[in-house]
Amino acid sequence: MVEDGVGAAVGRLVELLLERRVTLATAESLTGGMVGAVLTDVPGVSAVYRGGVVVYATDLKAKLAGVPDELLAAVGPVHPDTAAALASGVRERLEADYGLATTGVAGPDPQAGIEAGTVYVAAAGPHSVQVRKLQLSGDRAAVRRGSVQAVLELGATVVAEELD
């Protein structure tokens, strides 16, 4: 499952987490558990990976990951603020130092007027939350793989910036 770009991204993130002795949790929508799967492919990751939630249904984003219902009603599930709330919420709920989140439209069709390939990834730490908007091309599998790589890279960036 770990491909070159994804493998490099997960390796860097796990290395940073292990060096700094900090923990990680994940909240995934369109990636459906792929981020957790890639992380758990790494030997020794159990020292830093607390776990994750797959919140594919919109109501579960609130129930399991702590996204405020009012936010979901106002902006919907595919929005930068929702991604930020997912990352922060899973960080808090799973008692981790850092949280990662993915939300978006994998396609092939638009969802609620949002174009396929539109993805938001987020990383939350003790001192900051960063969100990136992606516009990915390709089929569902390509969009999901690109989302996994992007959220792992963003997570490594946030951990490095906060702890340097």
DSSP file with accessible surface (Angstrom, degrees, kcal/mol):
  #  RESIDUE AA STRUCTURE BP1 BP2  ACC     N-H-->O    O-->H-N    N-H-->O    O-->H-N    TCO  KAPPA ALPHA  PHI   PSI    X-CA   Y-CA   Z-CA
    1    1 A M              0   0  126      0, 0.0     2,-0.6     0, 0.0    37,-0.1   0.000 360.0 360.0 360.0 -30.4    0.0    0.0    0.0
    2    2 A V        -     0   0   61      4,-0.1     2,-0.2    36,-0.1     3,-0.0  -0.672 360.0-170.1 -80.8 117.1    2.9    2.4    0.6
    3    3 A E     >  -     0   0   92     -2,-0.6     4,-4.3     1,-0.0     5,-0.3  -0.515  38.8 -89.1 -98.2 174.1    4.0    4.0   -2.6
    4    4 A D  H  > S+     0   0  156      2,-0.2     4,-2.3     1,-0.2     5,-0.2   0.915 124.2  36.1 -52.3 -58.9    7.1    6.1   -3.2
    5    5 A G  H  > S+     0   0   27      2,-0.2     4,-2.1     1,-0.2    -1,-0.2   0.919 123.2  44.6 -63.5 -43.5    5.7    9.6   -2.4
    6    6 A V  H  > S+     0   0    6      2,-0.2     4,-3.0     1,-0.2     5,-0.3   0.922 112.0  53.6 -66.5 -41.1    3.4    8.2    0.4
    7    7 A G  H  X S+     0   0   20     -4,-4.3     4,-2.2     1,-0.2    -2,-0.2   0.907 109.9  46.7 -61.3 -42.2    6.2    6.1    1.8
    8    8 A A  H  X S+     0   0   69     -4,-2.3     4,-2.3    -5,-0.3    -1,-0.2   0.919 114.0  49.0 -65.1 -41.6    8.6    9.1    2.0
    9    9 A A  H  X S+     0   0    7     -4,-2.1     4,-2.3     2,-0.2    -2,-0.2   0.931 113.5  44.1 -65.8 -46.5    5.8   11.2    3.6
   10   10 A V  H  X S+     0   0    4     -4,-3.0     4,-2.7     1,-0.2     5,-0.3   0.906 112.5  53.8 -67.8 -36.9    4.9    8.6    6.2
   11   11 A G  H  X S+     0   0   33     -4,-2.2     4,-2.3    -5,-0.3    -2,-0.2   0.933 110.3  46.0 -61.6 -45.2    8.5    7.9    7.0
   12   12 A R  H  X S+     0   0  124     -4,-2.3     4,-2.2     2,-0.2    -1,-0.2   0.925 114.4  47.9 -63.6 -45.6    9.3   11.5    7.6
   13   13 A L  H  X S+     0   0    0     -4,-2.3     4,-2.5     2,-0.2    -2,-0.2   0.954 113.7  45.3 -62.7 -49.7    6.2   12.0    9.8
   14   14 A V  H  X S+     0   0    4     -4,-2.7     4,-2.8     1,-0.2     5,-0.2   0.912 111.1  54.2 -63.3 -39.5    6.8    8.9   11.9
   15   15 A E  H  X S+     0   0  106     -4,-2.3     4,-2.7    -5,-0.3    -1,-0.2   0.931 110.5  46.4 -58.5 -45.8   10.5    9.7   12.3
   16   16 A L  H  X S+     0   0    5     -4,-2.2     4,-2.0     2,-0.2    -2,-0.2   0.914 112.8  49.4 -63.4 -43.9    9.6   13.2   13.7
   17   17 A L  H  X>S+     0   0    1     -4,-2.5     5,-1.8     2,-0.2     4,-0.8   0.927 113.8  45.5 -62.1 -44.4    7.0   11.8   16.0
   18   18 A L  H ><5S+     0   0   72     -4,-2.8     3,-0.6     1,-0.2    -2,-0.2   0.925 112.1  51.0 -65.8 -44.7    9.3    9.2   17.4
   19   19 A E  H 3<5S+     0   0  118     -4,-2.7    -1,-0.2    -5,-0.2    -2,-0.2   0.879 119.0  37.1 -58.0 -41.1   12.2   11.6   17.8
   20   20 A R  H 3<5S-     0   0   63     -4,-2.0    -1,-0.2    -5,-0.2    -2,-0.2   0.447 104.2-128.6 -94.4  -5.2   10.1   14.1   19.7
   21   21 A R  T <<5 +     0   0  225     -4,-0.8     2,-0.3    -3,-0.6    -3,-0.2   0.927  59.7 138.2  56.7  50.5    8.0   11.5   21.6
   22   22 A V      < -     0   0   17     -5,-1.8     2,-0.2    -6,-0.1    -1,-0.2  -0.849  44.8-124.7-122.5 161.6    4.7   13.0   20.6
   23   23 A T        -     0   0   34     -2,-0.3    75,-1.8    26,-0.1     2,-0.3  -0.675  14.4-153.8-112.8 164.4    1.5   11.3   19.6
   24   24 A L  E     -ab  49  98A   2     24,-2.6    26,-3.1    -2,-0.2    27,-0.8  -0.972   7.8-175.5-137.4 145.2   -0.9   11.4   16.6
   25   25 A A  E     -ab  51  99A   0     73,-1.7    75,-2.2    -2,-0.3     2,-0.4  -0.949  15.3-145.5-134.7 157.9   -4.5   10.7   15.8
   26   26 A T  E     -ab  52 100A   1     25,-1.7    27,-2.4    -2,-0.3     2,-0.4  -0.958  12.5-166.5-130.2 145.3   -6.4   10.8   12.5
   27   27 A A  E     -ab  53 101A   0     73,-2.6    75,-1.6    -2,-0.4     2,-0.4  -0.991  22.4-173.9-125.8 118.6   -9.9   11.7   11.3
   28   28 A E  E     +ab  54 102A   5     25,-2.7    27,-2.9    -2,-0.4    75,-0.1  -0.948  22.1 159.3-122.9 135.1  -10.6   10.5    7.8
   29   29 A S  S >  S+     0   0    9     73,-1.2     3,-2.1    -2,-0.4    74,-0.2   0.592  82.7  19.4-109.0 -87.7  -13.6   11.1    5.5
   30   30 A L  T 3  S+     0   0    3      1,-0.3    73,-0.1    72,-0.1   114,-0.1   0.749 122.5  59.1 -61.8 -22.8  -12.8   10.6    1.8
   31   31 A T  T >  S-     0   0    0     71,-0.1     3,-2.1   116,-0.1    -1,-0.3   0.621  89.6-154.1 -83.4 -11.8   -9.7    8.5    2.6
   32   32 A G  T <  S-     0   0   35     -3,-2.1    22,-0.1     1,-0.3    -2,-0.1   0.743  70.8 -36.9  52.0  32.5  -11.8    6.0    4.5
   33   33 A G  T 3> S+     0   0   21     20,-0.2     4,-2.4     3,-0.0    -1,-0.3   0.407 104.0 121.1 102.5  -1.3   -9.0    4.7    6.8
   34   34 A M  H <> S+     0   0   28     -3,-2.1     4,-2.6     2,-0.2     5,-0.2   0.865  74.2  53.6 -64.4 -35.3   -6.1    4.8    4.3
   35   35 A V  H  > S+     0   0    1      2,-0.2     4,-2.6     1,-0.2    -1,-0.2   0.955 111.3  45.7 -64.7 -47.1   -4.1    7.3    6.4
   36   36 A G  H  > S+     0   0    9      1,-0.2     4,-2.6     2,-0.2    -2,-0.2   0.897 112.3  52.0 -60.8 -39.6   -4.4    4.9    9.4
   37   37 A A  H  X S+     0   0   34     -4,-2.4     4,-0.6     2,-0.2    -1,-0.2   0.920 110.5  47.0 -64.0 -43.8   -3.5    1.9    7.2
   38   38 A V  H >< S+     0   0    3     -4,-2.6     3,-0.8     1,-0.2     4,-0.3   0.918 113.2  49.6 -65.2 -41.9   -0.4    3.6    5.8
   39   39 A L  H >< S+     0   0    0     -4,-2.6     3,-1.8     1,-0.2    -2,-0.2   0.927 108.3  52.1 -62.0 -44.2    0.7    4.7    9.3
   40   40 A T  H 3< S+     0   0   83     -4,-2.6    -1,-0.2     1,-0.3    -2,-0.2   0.568  94.3  71.9 -77.3  -3.0    0.2    1.2   10.8
   41   41 A D  T << S+     0   0   88     -3,-0.8    -1,-0.3    -4,-0.6    -2,-0.2   0.654  81.4  90.4 -74.8 -16.3    2.4   -0.3    8.0
   42   42 A V  S X  S-     0   0   32     -3,-1.8     3,-1.8    -4,-0.3     4,-0.2  -0.716  84.7-122.9 -88.1 120.1    5.4    1.4    9.7
   43   43 A P  T 3  S+     0   0  122      0, 0.0    -2,-0.1     0, 0.0    -1,-0.1  -0.339  95.4  19.0 -58.9 136.6    7.1   -0.8   12.4
   44   44 A G  T >  S+     0   0   47     -4,-0.1     3,-1.7     1,-0.0     4,-0.2   0.386  83.4 122.2  86.6  -3.6    7.2    0.8   15.8
   45   45 A V  G X>  +     0   0   10     -3,-1.8     4,-2.7     1,-0.3     3,-2.5   0.752  55.5  80.1 -66.5 -19.2    4.4    3.3   15.0
   46   46 A S  G 34 S+     0   0  108      1,-0.3    -1,-0.3    -4,-0.2    -6,-0.0   0.763  82.0  66.6 -61.0 -18.7    2.4    2.0   18.0
   47   47 A A  G <4 S+     0   0   71     -3,-1.7    -1,-0.3     1,-0.2    -2,-0.2   0.727 120.2  16.6 -71.0 -20.0    4.7    4.2   20.2
   48   48 A V  T <4 S+     0   0    5     -3,-2.5   -24,-2.6    -4,-0.2     2,-0.7   0.588 104.1  85.7-129.0 -19.4    3.2    7.3   18.6
   49   49 A Y  E  <  -a   24   0A  34     -4,-2.7   -24,-0.2   -26,-0.2    -1,-0.1  -0.799  44.7-178.8 -96.0 114.2   -0.1    6.5   16.8
   50   50 A R  E     -     0   0A 136    -26,-3.1     2,-0.3    -2,-0.7   -25,-0.2   0.821  49.6 -96.5 -78.5 -35.5   -3.1    6.6   19.1
   51   51 A G  E     -a   25   0A  19    -27,-0.8   -25,-1.7     2,-0.0    -1,-0.3  -0.890  34.7-114.9 145.0-173.2   -5.7    5.7   16.5
   52   52 A G  E     -a   26   0A  39     -2,-0.3     2,-0.4   -27,-0.2   -25,-0.2  -0.964   6.2-130.7-154.8 168.9   -8.2    7.2   14.2
   53   53 A V  E     -a   27   0A  26    -27,-2.4   -25,-2.7    -2,-0.3     2,-0.7  -0.975  12.7-144.6-126.1 139.7  -11.8    7.6   13.3
   54   54 A V  E     +a   28   0A  70     -2,-0.4     2,-0.4   -27,-0.2   -25,-0.2  -0.942  21.5 177.5-102.1 113.8  -13.4    7.1    9.8
   55   55 A V        +     0   0    0    -27,-2.9     6,-0.1    -2,-0.7   -25,-0.1  -0.592  19.2 148.8-119.6  67.2  -16.2    9.7    9.6
   56   56 A Y        +     0   0  126     -2,-0.4     2,-0.2   -27,-0.2    -1,-0.2   0.917  58.2  70.1 -69.1 -43.7  -17.5    9.3    6.1
   57   57 A A  S >> S-     0   0   43     -3,-0.2     4,-0.9     1,-0.1     3,-0.7  -0.533  86.8-128.0 -76.5 141.0  -21.1   10.3    7.1
   58   58 A T  H >> S+     0   0   59      1,-0.2     3,-1.1    -2,-0.2     4,-0.8   0.896 106.4  55.9 -58.3 -42.9  -21.5   14.0    7.9
   59   59 A D  H >> S+     0   0   80      1,-0.3     4,-2.4     2,-0.2     3,-0.5   0.841 101.7  58.4 -63.3 -28.7  -23.2   13.3   11.2
   60   60 A L  H <>>S+     0   0   55     -3,-0.7     4,-2.6     1,-0.2     5,-1.1   0.770  91.7  68.2 -72.6 -22.8  -20.3   11.2   12.4
   61   61 A K  H <<5S+     0   0    2     -3,-1.1     6,-2.2    -4,-0.9     4,-0.4   0.893 111.4  34.7 -60.2 -36.5  -18.0   14.2   11.9
   62   62 A A  H <X5S+     0   0   10     -4,-0.8     4,-1.2    -3,-0.5    -2,-0.2   0.935 121.5  45.7 -79.6 -50.7  -19.8   15.8   14.8
   63   63 A K  H  <5S+     0   0  135     -4,-2.4    -3,-0.2     1,-0.2    -2,-0.2   0.887 129.0  20.1 -64.6 -43.2  -20.5   12.7   16.9
   64   64 A L  T  <5S+     0   0   79     -4,-2.6    -3,-0.2    -5,-0.2    -1,-0.2   0.793 132.4  34.9-100.1 -33.4  -17.1   11.1   16.7
   65   65 A A  T  4<S-     0   0    0     -5,-1.1    -3,-0.2    -4,-0.4    28,-0.2   0.455 100.4-118.5-106.4  -2.5  -14.6   13.8   15.8
   66   66 A G     <  +     0   0   26     -4,-1.2    -4,-0.2    -6,-0.3    -3,-0.1   0.664  51.2 159.8  80.5  15.7  -16.2   16.8   17.6
   67   67 A V        -     0   0    3     -6,-2.2    -1,-0.2    -7,-0.1    -2,-0.1  -0.592  50.3-107.7 -70.5 127.8  -17.0   19.0   14.7
   68   68 A P     >  -     0   0   58      0, 0.0     4,-2.0     0, 0.0     3,-0.5  -0.330  16.2-135.1 -59.4 134.0  -19.6   21.5   15.9
   69   69 A D  H  > S+     0   0  106      1,-0.2     4,-2.5     2,-0.2     5,-0.2   0.868 106.2  57.7 -54.7 -38.3  -23.1   20.8   14.4
   70   70 A E  H  > S+     0   0  142      1,-0.2     4,-1.8     2,-0.2    -1,-0.2   0.861 105.2  49.9 -63.3 -37.6  -23.4   24.5   13.7
   71   71 A L  H  >>S+     0   0   37     -3,-0.5     4,-2.9     2,-0.2     5,-0.7   0.938 110.8  48.4 -66.3 -46.4  -20.3   24.6   11.6
   72   72 A L  H  X5S+     0   0   17     -4,-2.0     4,-1.5     1,-0.2    -2,-0.2   0.901 112.6  49.3 -60.9 -39.6  -21.4   21.6    9.6
   73   73 A A  H  <5S+     0   0   90     -4,-2.5    -1,-0.2    -5,-0.2    -2,-0.2   0.878 116.2  43.3 -66.8 -34.5  -24.8   23.2    9.0
   74   74 A A  H  <5S+     0   0   80     -4,-1.8    -2,-0.2    -5,-0.2    -1,-0.2   0.898 134.9   8.6 -80.0 -42.5  -23.2   26.5    8.0
   75   75 A V  H  <5S-     0   0   48     -4,-2.9     3,-0.2     1,-0.2    -3,-0.2   0.567  96.1-131.1-119.9 -15.8  -20.4   25.3    5.7
   76   76 A G     << -     0   0   17     -4,-1.5    -1,-0.2    -5,-0.7     6,-0.1  -0.149  39.1 -61.9  88.1 178.6  -20.9   21.6    5.1
   77   77 A P  S    S+     0   0   30      0, 0.0     2,-0.8     0, 0.0    -1,-0.2   0.699 121.1  61.4 -78.9 -19.9  -18.5   18.7    5.3
   78   78 A V  S    S+     0   0   10     -3,-0.2     3,-0.1    -6,-0.1    26,-0.0  -0.807  79.5 104.8-111.8  89.4  -16.1   19.8    2.5
   79   79 A H  S  > S-     0   0   51     -2,-0.8     4,-2.3    -3,-0.1     3,-0.2  -0.976  76.5-113.6-161.3 149.5  -14.7   23.1    3.8
   80   80 A P  H  > S+     0   0   39      0, 0.0     4,-2.4     0, 0.0     5,-0.2   0.882 117.1  52.6 -61.1 -37.1  -11.4   24.3    5.3
   81   81 A D  H  > S+     0   0   89      2,-0.2     4,-2.2     1,-0.2     5,-0.1   0.865 108.5  50.7 -67.2 -34.5  -13.1   25.1    8.6
   82   82 A T  H  > S+     0   0    0     -3,-0.2     4,-2.5     2,-0.2    -1,-0.2   0.923 109.5  50.3 -67.1 -43.2  -14.5   21.6    8.7
   83   83 A A  H  X S+     0   0    0     -4,-2.3     4,-2.3     2,-0.2    -2,-0.2   0.931 111.4  48.6 -59.8 -45.0  -11.1   20.1    8.0
   84   84 A A  H  X S+     0   0   22     -4,-2.4     4,-2.6     1,-0.2     5,-0.2   0.915 111.9  49.0 -61.5 -43.1   -9.5   22.2   10.8
   85   85 A A  H  X S+     0   0   20     -4,-2.2     4,-2.8     1,-0.2    -1,-0.2   0.868 109.4  52.9 -66.8 -36.2  -12.3   21.2   13.2
   86   86 A L  H  X S+     0   0    0     -4,-2.5     4,-2.6     2,-0.2     5,-0.3   0.941 111.6  45.0 -61.8 -48.2  -11.8   17.5   12.3
   87   87 A A  H  X S+     0   0    0     -4,-2.3     4,-1.7     1,-0.2    -2,-0.2   0.927 118.2  42.9 -64.3 -43.8   -8.0   17.7   13.0
   88   88 A S  H  X S+     0   0   44     -4,-2.6     4,-2.1    -5,-0.2    -2,-0.2   0.908 114.8  50.7 -68.1 -41.5   -8.5   19.6   16.3
   89   89 A G  H  X S+     0   0   10     -4,-2.8     4,-3.2    -5,-0.2     5,-0.2   0.916 111.4  45.5 -64.6 -44.3  -11.4   17.4   17.4
   90   90 A V  H  X S+     0   0    0     -4,-2.6     4,-2.3    -5,-0.2     6,-0.2   0.888 110.2  55.8 -70.1 -33.3   -9.7   14.1   16.8
   91   91 A R  H  <>S+     0   0   66     -4,-1.7     5,-2.6    -5,-0.3     4,-0.2   0.942 115.2  38.7 -59.1 -46.0   -6.6   15.4   18.6
   92   92 A E  H ><5S+     0   0  147     -4,-2.1     3,-1.1     3,-0.2    -2,-0.2   0.947 117.0  48.2 -71.0 -48.9   -8.7   16.3   21.6
   93   93 A R  H 3<5S+     0   0  126     -4,-3.2    -2,-0.2     1,-0.3    -1,-0.2   0.829 118.3  39.7 -65.8 -33.9  -10.9   13.2   21.6
   94   94 A L  T 3<5S-     0   0   35     -4,-2.3    -1,-0.3    -5,-0.2    -2,-0.2   0.331 108.7-123.4 -98.8   7.5   -8.1   10.7   21.2
   95   95 A E  T < 5 +     0   0  152     -3,-1.1     2,-0.3    -4,-0.2    -3,-0.2   0.912  58.7 148.1  53.3  52.6   -5.8   12.6   23.6
   96   96 A A      < -     0   0    7     -5,-2.6    -1,-0.2    -6,-0.2   -72,-0.2  -0.769  57.5-128.7-112.0 160.1   -3.0   13.0   21.1
   97   97 A D  S    S+     0   0   58     -2,-0.3     2,-0.3   -74,-0.1   -73,-0.2   0.832  95.5  27.1 -73.3 -33.1   -0.5   15.8   20.6
   98   98 A Y  E     -b   24   0A   5    -75,-1.8   -73,-1.7    27,-0.2     2,-0.4  -0.954  66.2-160.5-132.6 149.0   -1.3   16.1   16.9
   99   99 A G  E     -bC  25 124A   0     25,-2.5    25,-2.9    -2,-0.3     2,-0.4  -0.988   2.6-163.3-129.6 140.8   -4.3   15.4   14.7
  100  100 A L  E     -bC  26 123A   3    -75,-2.2   -73,-2.6    -2,-0.4     2,-0.3  -0.930  11.4-175.1-117.9 148.7   -4.6   14.9   11.0
  101  101 A A  E     -bC  27 122A   1     21,-2.4    21,-2.2    -2,-0.4     2,-0.4  -0.997  13.0-166.4-145.6 149.1   -7.8   15.1    8.9
  102  102 A T  E     +bC  28 121A   1    -75,-1.6   -73,-1.2    -2,-0.3     2,-0.3  -0.996  16.0 159.6-130.8 137.7   -9.0   14.6    5.4
  103  103 A T  E     + C   0 120A   1     17,-2.0    17,-3.3    -2,-0.4     2,-0.3  -0.970  23.1  96.4-152.5 144.5  -12.3   15.7    3.8
  104  104 A G  E     - C   0 119A   6     -2,-0.3     2,-0.6    15,-0.3    15,-0.2  -0.992  68.1 -64.2 167.5-168.2  -13.3   16.2    0.2
  105  105 A V        -     0   0    4     13,-2.5    12,-3.2    -2,-0.3    13,-0.3  -0.949  30.7-175.7-117.8 110.8  -15.0   14.8   -2.9
  106  106 A A        +     0   0    8     -2,-0.6    37,-0.2     1,-0.2    38,-0.1   0.731  43.4 163.6 -79.1 -22.4  -13.2   11.8   -4.4
  107  107 A G  S    S-     0   0    7      2,-0.3    -1,-0.2     1,-0.1    32,-0.1  -0.364  72.4-173.6  93.5-175.4  -15.6   11.7   -7.4
  108  108 A P  S    S+     0   0  107      0, 0.0     8,-0.2     0, 0.0    -1,-0.1  -0.978 100.1  34.6 -83.0 -14.1  -16.3   10.8  -10.0
  109  109 A D  S    S-     0   0  117      1,-0.1    -2,-0.3     6,-0.1     5,-0.1  -0.659  89.7-100.4-101.7 155.9  -19.2   13.2   -9.6
  110  110 A P        -     0   0   87      0, 0.0     2,-0.4     0, 0.0     5,-0.2  -0.261  32.3-143.1 -62.4 159.5  -19.5   16.5   -7.8
  111  111 A Q  B >  S-E  114   0B  90      3,-2.1     3,-2.2     1,-0.1    -6,-0.0  -0.993  73.2 -18.2-131.3 121.7  -21.1   16.5   -4.4
  112  112 A A  T 3  S-     0   0  101     -2,-0.4    -1,-0.1     1,-0.3     3,-0.1   0.863 129.6 -50.8  52.2  39.0  -23.4   19.4   -3.3
  113  113 A G  T 3  S+     0   0   78      1,-0.2     2,-0.5     0, 0.0    -1,-0.3   0.508 109.9 126.7  80.5   4.0  -21.9   21.6   -6.0
  114  114 A I  B <   -E  111   0B  49     -3,-2.2    -3,-2.1    -5,-0.1    -1,-0.2  -0.848  63.1-116.4-100.2 128.8  -18.3   20.8   -5.1
  115  115 A E    >   -     0   0  127     -2,-0.5     3,-1.8    -5,-0.2   -10,-0.3  -0.261  31.7-100.9 -64.8 141.0  -16.1   19.6   -7.9
  116  116 A A  T 3  S+     0   0   27      1,-0.2   -10,-0.2    -8,-0.2    -1,-0.1  -0.346 110.2  37.3 -57.7 140.1  -14.6   16.1   -7.7
  117  117 A G  T 3  S+     0   0    1    -12,-3.2    19,-2.8     1,-0.3     2,-0.6   0.314  80.3 131.1  94.7  -7.3  -11.0   16.3   -6.6
  118  118 A T  E <   + D   0 135A   9     -3,-1.8   -13,-2.5   -13,-0.3     2,-0.4  -0.704  32.8 167.0 -80.1 120.8  -11.6   19.1   -4.2
  119  119 A V  E     -CD 104 134A   0     15,-2.3    15,-3.4    -2,-0.6     2,-0.4  -0.987  27.7-158.1-138.6 143.9   -9.9   18.1   -0.9
  120  120 A Y  E     -CD 103 133A  29    -17,-3.3   -17,-2.0    -2,-0.4     2,-0.4  -0.993  11.6-172.7-120.8 130.2   -9.0   19.7    2.3
  121  121 A V  E     -CD 102 132A   0     11,-2.2    11,-2.7    -2,-0.4     2,-0.3  -0.928   7.6-172.3-117.4 147.5   -6.3   18.3    4.6
  122  122 A A  E     -CD 101 131A   0    -21,-2.2   -21,-2.4    -2,-0.4     2,-0.4  -0.984  16.1-164.5-141.4 151.2   -5.5   19.6    8.0
  123  123 A A  E     -CD 100 130A   1      7,-2.3     7,-2.6    -2,-0.3     2,-0.4  -0.997  11.7-167.9-134.9 129.5   -3.0   19.1   10.8
  124  124 A A  E     +CD  99 129A   1    -25,-2.9   -25,-2.5    -2,-0.4     5,-0.2  -0.965  11.3 166.7-121.3 135.6   -3.6   20.4   14.3
  125  125 A G        -     0   0    8      3,-3.2   -27,-0.2    -2,-0.4     3,-0.1  -0.695  54.7 -80.1-130.1-173.0   -1.0   20.6   17.1
  126  126 A P  S    S+     0   0   59      0, 0.0     3,-0.1     0, 0.0   -28,-0.1   0.784 127.3  26.2 -62.0 -26.0   -0.7   22.3   20.5
  127  127 A H  S    S+     0   0  154      1,-0.2     2,-0.3     0, 0.0    -3,-0.0   0.521 123.6  16.4-118.6  -8.7    0.1   25.6   18.9
  128  128 A S        -     0   0   40     -3,-0.1    -3,-3.2     2,-0.0     2,-0.4  -0.994  47.1-146.4-160.6 161.2   -1.4   25.7   15.4
  129  129 A V  E     -D  124   0A  66     -2,-0.3     2,-0.4    -5,-0.2    -5,-0.2  -0.996  20.4-170.3-131.6 128.9   -3.8   24.3   12.9
  130  130 A Q  E     -D  123   0A  38     -7,-2.6    -7,-2.3    -2,-0.4     2,-0.4  -0.967   1.1-169.1-121.9 140.4   -2.9   24.3    9.2
  131  131 A V  E     -D  122   0A  47     -2,-0.4     2,-0.4    -9,-0.2    -9,-0.2  -0.976   2.3-164.3-126.8 139.8   -5.2   23.5    6.3
  132  132 A R  E     -D  121   0A 105    -11,-2.7   -11,-2.2    -2,-0.4     2,-0.5  -0.988  11.6-144.2-123.1 135.8   -4.4   22.9    2.7
  133  133 A K  E     -D  120   0A 130     -2,-0.4     2,-0.4   -13,-0.2   -13,-0.2  -0.830  20.0-167.6 -94.6 134.2   -6.8   22.9   -0.2
  134  134 A L  E     -D  119   0A  32    -15,-3.4   -15,-2.3    -2,-0.5     2,-0.5  -0.923  18.6-163.0-118.7 145.7   -6.0   20.4   -3.0
  135  135 A Q  E     -D  118   0A  94     -2,-0.4     2,-0.3   -17,-0.2   -17,-0.2  -0.872  27.2-176.0-124.4  93.7   -7.5   20.2   -6.4
  136  136 A L        -     0   0   46    -19,-2.8     2,-0.3    -2,-0.5     7,-0.1  -0.641  11.6-151.0 -96.2 149.8   -6.5   16.7   -7.5
  137  137 A S        +     0   0  107     -2,-0.3     2,-0.2     5,-0.1   -20,-0.1  -0.725  49.3  53.8-114.2 166.8   -7.1   15.0  -10.8
  138  138 A G  S    S-     0   0   62     -2,-0.3    -2,-0.0     4,-0.1     0, 0.0  -0.554  88.6 -38.2 107.3-173.2   -7.6   11.4  -11.8
  139  139 A D  S  > S-     0   0  105     -2,-0.2     4,-2.4     1,-0.1     5,-0.2  -0.119  71.3 -84.3 -79.4-178.7  -10.0    8.7  -10.6
  140  140 A R  H  > S+     0   0   98      1,-0.2     4,-2.6     2,-0.2     5,-0.2   0.896 129.1  52.6 -53.3 -45.6  -11.2    8.1   -7.1
  141  141 A A  H  > S+     0   0   40      1,-0.2     4,-2.7     2,-0.2    -1,-0.2   0.917 109.6  48.0 -61.8 -41.3   -8.2    6.1   -6.3
  142  142 A A  H  > S+     0   0   26      2,-0.2     4,-2.5     1,-0.2    -1,-0.2   0.904 112.1  49.5 -66.6 -41.1   -5.8    8.8   -7.4
  143  143 A V  H  X S+     0   0    2     -4,-2.4     4,-2.0   -37,-0.2    -2,-0.2   0.930 113.1  46.8 -63.6 -43.7   -7.6   11.5   -5.5
  144  144 A R  H  X S+     0   0   65     -4,-2.6     4,-2.2    -5,-0.2    -2,-0.2   0.932 112.9  48.4 -66.7 -43.1   -7.6    9.4   -2.3
  145  145 A R  H  X S+     0   0   88     -4,-2.7     4,-2.4     1,-0.2     5,-0.2   0.919 111.7  50.2 -62.1 -43.8   -3.9    8.5   -2.7
  146  146 A G  H  X S+     0   0   22     -4,-2.5     4,-2.4     1,-0.2    -1,-0.2   0.875 109.3  52.0 -61.9 -36.0   -3.0   12.2   -3.3
  147  147 A S  H  X S+     0   0    0     -4,-2.0     4,-2.5     2,-0.2     5,-0.2   0.906 108.4  50.6 -66.3 -41.9   -5.0   13.1   -0.2
  148  148 A V  H  X S+     0   0    2     -4,-2.2     4,-2.2     2,-0.2     5,-0.2   0.952 112.5  45.9 -61.4 -49.7   -3.1   10.6    1.9
  149  149 A Q  H  X S+     0   0   61     -4,-2.4     4,-2.4     1,-0.2    -2,-0.2   0.934 113.1  50.2 -60.0 -45.0    0.3   11.9    0.8
  150  150 A A  H  X S+     0   0   16     -4,-2.4     4,-2.5     1,-0.2    -1,-0.2   0.900 110.7  47.6 -63.8 -41.2   -0.7   15.5    1.3
  151  151 A V  H  X S+     0   0    1     -4,-2.5     4,-2.5     2,-0.2    -1,-0.2   0.898 112.2  49.8 -71.2 -34.9   -2.0   15.0    4.8
  152  152 A L  H  X S+     0   0    0     -4,-2.2     4,-2.2    -5,-0.2    -2,-0.2   0.922 112.3  47.8 -66.6 -42.1    1.1   13.1    5.8
  153  153 A E  H  X S+     0   0   88     -4,-2.4     4,-2.2    -5,-0.2    -2,-0.2   0.914 112.6  48.9 -63.5 -42.8    3.3   15.8    4.4
  154  154 A L  H  X S+     0   0    6     -4,-2.5     4,-2.6     2,-0.2     5,-0.2   0.914 109.2  53.1 -64.2 -41.0    1.3   18.5    6.1
  155  155 A G  H  X S+     0   0    2     -4,-2.5     4,-2.6     1,-0.2     5,-0.2   0.933 108.9  48.8 -59.2 -44.2    1.5   16.6    9.4
  156  156 A A  H  X S+     0   0    4     -4,-2.2     4,-2.5     1,-0.2    -1,-0.2   0.910 110.7  51.8 -63.0 -39.6    5.3   16.4    9.1
  157  157 A T  H  X S+     0   0   50     -4,-2.2     4,-2.7     2,-0.2     5,-0.2   0.938 111.5  45.7 -62.1 -47.2    5.5   20.1    8.4
  158  158 A V  H  X S+     0   0    0     -4,-2.6     4,-2.5     2,-0.2     5,-0.2   0.935 113.6  48.5 -65.7 -44.8    3.4   21.1   11.4
  159  159 A V  H  X S+     0   0    2     -4,-2.6     4,-1.7    -5,-0.2    -2,-0.2   0.950 114.2  46.9 -60.5 -44.9    5.3   18.8   13.8
  160  160 A A  H  X S+     0   0    8     -4,-2.5     4,-1.0    -5,-0.2    -2,-0.2   0.921 114.2  46.8 -63.0 -44.3    8.7   20.1   12.5
  161  161 A E  H  < S+     0   0  114     -4,-2.7     3,-0.3    -5,-0.2    -1,-0.2   0.892 113.8  47.2 -67.1 -40.3    7.6   23.8   12.8
  162  162 A E  H  < S+     0   0   31     -4,-2.5    -1,-0.2    -5,-0.2    -2,-0.2   0.795 119.6  37.5 -73.0 -28.2    6.1   23.5   16.2
  163  163 A L  H  <        0   0   68     -4,-1.7    -1,-0.2    -5,-0.2    -2,-0.2   0.419 360.0 360.0-108.5   1.3    9.0   21.6   17.7
  164  164 A D     <        0   0  148     -4,-1.0    -3,-0.0    -3,-0.3    -4,-0.0  -0.401 360.0 360.0 -80.4 360.0   12.0   23.2   16.1
